[in-house]
Amino acid sequence: MVRIQRLSVPIASGAFFLFLAGFVSIRQAVLFVVGIGLGACLAGGRFGFTTGWRELLRSKDPRGVVGQAFLLLLASAMALPLLSSFDELQSAAGPISLSLLIGAFLFGLSMQIADGCGSGTLYKAGSGVALNMGILPLFALGSFLGSVHLPFWLSLGSLPPVLMLDHMGPLLSWALTALLIGLLILLVRWHVGPGRLWIKKPLMIAAIGLALLATLNLLLSGQAWGVVYGFGLWAAKLAVASAVFDPAHHGFWGLPQHQERLRESLLLDVTSITNLGILAGAFAITHRSSLAKGSQAATQGAQPQGHSAKQWAIALTAGFVMGYSSRLAFGCNVGAMLSGITTGSLHGWIWLLTAFVGTMPGIRLRDRYGF
């Protein structure tokens, strides 16, 4: 019986892979597998951007941030030469705008209350964490409304994207990226002081896996790894189908590439298919762990205790704000920070610094409401 339970998730995932390969495309089928790998790395290594920042500020534990820095270093070393060599691959380029500053600050704040960024919400929902399962649809709604209002926010002032590869070669671009990452680690060293553990093996292994899979995603899809566009697209399709939103002349959804996404099946959208894979990968890791431990929950230590109605309301509101602000900031910790920095976009660095400032009051609010 246990053996059958262990095989149920691989069989279901394999069946969906074959369906995609036979009726959608081989590329989408492989991207689904990439998503499964991403979800497995995130859930299996407990690789959380939100948690890493919180542990650094609250406990002066640098291990989560070191894992993130290692991921940035590896992923940029692979992405920058590819982007320089193949014009068909797209950087995660975002404009420098007021919306970026406001959105990143609010995202950094709200992700601490919601206990998860875009990828964190996704993999924790796949792992069966009730709070994140509730947050996910509100994140999607917020992401859609943020995209609806994005033209207004951009009208308040923006500058074109700035890409390292437009001004220097891939080697120098990576060297500059590595230098900036090194400076951040020096600041972390100054903050935490001596006598701290710096390496957590599961996080470093997860970082290697995530870097390789993010690069594979870039090669297969032609664009850097993202998360929140898929959320907004899900809500946008519902809004269009319900006749409550007309995208025809909208400044964002009226663009040809977004119109095409709205007309096509979700299974043809690369971000949506990797998001589904992340859900499946996280579920598979949690399911396997729960079977191995018997009655002991696989998410013990990560699964929150029961929350009050007030805490639920606050967390769900934070999830909505997180979705809205992610569109203003051109992505979350993955789409804006990770993919922005590793493809040489200045907006990724601005996002990181601004969101980190926002995470400080976010942690205080999280503590205040007893999360």
N, C-alpha and C positions, 0 to 999 in steps of 0.2 A: 504493500500500500504506500509506504514511504517512497519507494522507488518510483512508483507511478506519479506521486506528487512532485518529486524532483524533476521528472521529465515533462510535466505539464507545461511549464513556462517555455523551455526550449522548443517543444513541439508547436506551441501556439506562435512563438516568434518565427520559427522556421516556416510555418504555413503562411504567415503574413509576408515573409520575405519572398516566397514562391509566388504569392498573389501579385505582389508588386513587380516582380521580375516578368511575370507572364502577361499582366494586364496594364501595367503602368510604364515602367522602364527599368532596365538593368541598373542604371545610375541611381534611381530612387531606392531600389532595393538595397544597393550597397550603402547608400547614405543612411538608410534605416539601421543597418548593422553598425555603421560608424556611431550613430546616436546611441545604440545599445552599449557600445564601448564607452562612450562619454558618460552615460548614466552609471555604468558599473564602476568607472574610476571615481566619479563624484561620491557615490554612495559607499563603495567599498573602502575608499580611503578617507571617508568623512571629510572631503575636501570642500570647505565652505569659505567663501570670501568674507561673508558677514561675520562668521565665528572667528576667523583669523584676526580681523580688525578688532573685534571686541576683546579677545583674549590679550591682544597687545596693549590696549588701553586700560583694561580693567585689572589684569593680572601681570602685566609686563612679561607675557609669554610670547616670544618672537617666532615660535616655530611655524605657526600658520602663515604669517607674512613671509617668512623665508621660503616656504613652499610655493607661495604665489610668485615671489621674485624669481625663483628657479624656473617656474613655468614660463614667465615672461622672457627670460633669457633664452631658454631652449626654443620656444615657439618663434621668437623673432629671428633666431639664427637660421631657422628653416624657411620662414615666410619671406623674408626680405630678398634673398637671392632668387626665389621663384618669381616674385612680383617683378623683379628687375629683368628677368629673362623672358617672361611670357606676358604679353600685353593683354591677353584675354582674361587674366586674373585680376580681380578688383580688390583694392585696398579698402579697409573700413574707414573711409575718409568722412569726417564730419566738419561742418563749418564752425568757426569760432564765434559764438553768439551769446547774447544775454540769456537766451533759453537754455544754453548749455550750462551756464553757471547756476541758474535757478533750479533746473532739472536735476543736475548732479547733486547739489546740496540737499534737495528734498529726497532724492533717492537714497543717499547715504543715511539720512535721518530715519526714513520710514522702513528701510530694510532691517534696521536693528530691532524695531518694534515688531515687525512681521517675522523676524528670525529667518531671513532668507532673501537673497537677491533673485534675479530671474532664474538662473540655473539652480540655485538653492531651493527655491520654491518648487521648481519642477521635479528635482530628484527627491525631495522630501515628500511631495505629493505621491510620487511613484512608490516611495517606501511606506506609504500608508499613514503618514503623520496627519492627523485629522485637521489641525489648524491650517496647515499648508494646502490641504485639499480644499478647504473652504476659501482660502485666499486666492487660489489660482483663477477662478472665474472672474473675481473682482479685479485682479491684476489685468486680465484680458480686456475687461470693460474699460478700465482706466487707460490702458495702452491705446485702445481705439479712440477714446475721447481726446487723448493727448494728440493723436495724429490728426484728428479733426480740427483742433485748435492750433496746430503747429504753424500754419501759414501766418496767423496773427502774431505768434511769438517771434517768428523770424522777421516780421516787419518792424519789430522794435530795434533791430540792429544786428547785423551779422557780417562776418568777413569770410572769404572763401577758405576752403580747407587748405591746410599746410601739410605737405608730405615730404618727408626726408628724401625720398627717392627722386623727387623733382629737383633736388639741389645737390645731391651727392650720390655716390655709388652704394651698392649694398653692403660692402665691407665697412666703409666709414659709417654708414647708417647704423649698422649693428654695433660698431664700436661705441658710437655716441649713446645708443640705447643701453648698452652694457654699463657705460660710465654713469648714466643717470640712475640705473638700478643700483649700482654700487654706492652712489651717494645716498640713496634712500636707506640702504642697509646700514650705512654709517650713522644715519640719524636714528635708526632703530636701536643700534648698539649704544648710542648716547642715552636714549630714553630708558632702556631696560637695565643698563649697568652691567657689572661683571657677575660671573657665577651663574649664568643662565644656560639652560639647554637650548641649542639652536636647531637641531635636526630631529625631525620626527619621521621615521622611515616610511610609514604608510603614505604620508603626505608627499614625500619626494618621489615615491614610486607612482603615485597618482599623477603628479605633475608631469612625469615622463610620458605616461600614457595619454594624458590630455594634450600635451604638445604634439605628439605624433598624430593623434586623431584629428586635432584642429588643422594640422597641415594636410592631412588626407581629405578633410572636408573642403579645404581651399582648392585642392586639385580637382576634386570631383564636381563641386558645385560652381567653381569659378569665383566664389566670394568667401570672405572671412566668416568664421563661425559667429552666428548670432542666435538670439533666443526670442527677444520681445516682439520682433516683427511678426513672428508666427502667432503670438497671442493676439495682437491687434487685428491681424487678418481674420482669425476665427470670429472675433466679435463683429468685425466689419461685414463679413459674409452673412451673419445673422441679421444685422441691421438692414442690409440691402434686401435680403430675402423677406424681411418683415415690412418692407416699404417705409421704413422710418428714416432712411438715409439715401440720398441720391448722390452718387459719387461723380456724376458725369462732368461737372465743371468745378470740382473741388481742387484746391491747390495742391493737395497731397494725393488723395485717392484718384484724382482725375488724370494723373500722369500715366502715360501709356503702360509702363511696366507694372504699376499697381492695378490699373484696369484689367490687365491680362491676368494677374493673380486672382482678382475677384471673379473673373469669368471661368477660370480653370478649376479643376478639382483641387482640394487641399492636398491630395496625395502627390500633386505635381509641384508643390511649393517646397523648396529645399529646407527652409527653416522649420516648417511644420513637420516634415518627415523626420528630421533629426530630433525635434522636440518629442515626437512620439517614441522614437528610439530611446531617448533619455528616460522617459517614463518606464518603458519596458525594461531597460537595463537596471534601473534602480529597484524596480519591483523584483526582478530576478535575483539580485543580490540579497535583498531583504528576505525573500521567500526561501532561498537556499539557507540563509543563516538561521531563520526561524526553525526550519526542519532539523538543522544540525544541532540546535540547542534544545530541541523538544518544546516544552511549554514555555521556556524562557523567551521573552520577546526579543527579536533581533534588534529592535531599536531601543533597547534598554539604555538609558543614559541620554539618548537623543530625543526619544519620544516624551513630550511634555506631560506633566501631570494635568489633571482636569483643570480647565480654565473656567473662570466665572463668566457670566453673561457680559459683564462690563469689559473683561479682557478680550472676549471674542469680538465685541463691537469695535474695540480699539484696534485690534489686529486686522480685522477685515477692512477697516477704514485705511489703515496703513498700507494694506495690499493694494487698494484702489489708488492711493496717492503714489505708491511705487510704480504702478503701471502708467499713470498719467505722466509722472516726471521722467520716466524712462524714454518716452517719445520726445519730450522736450530736450533731453540730453543725448539723443541719438543712440540710445542703447543702455544696457546695464553693465555690470562688472565684466560680462563676457563680450557683448557686442561693442561697447564703447571703450572700456578700459583694456581688457585683454587683446581684443582684435585691433583696436585703435593703436595701442602701443606697439604691438608686434608687427603691424604693417606700416609703421612709421608715420602715423598721423598725430599731429600736435594735440588734437582735441582729446586723444586718449589720456595724455598726461594731465591736461587741465581737468578732465573728468575725475581722475584719480585723486588729485589734490583737493578738489572742491567737495567730492563725495566724502573724503576722509574728514574734512572739517564738519560736514553734516552729520557724520556718524557719532561725533562726540555728544551733542545734545540728544541724539537718538538713543544712546546707551543710558543716559540719565533718565529719559522718559521711560525706557524699558524697565529700569530699576524702580522708578516711581510707581509704576502700575503693577509691579510684582510678577513680571514675566520670568 
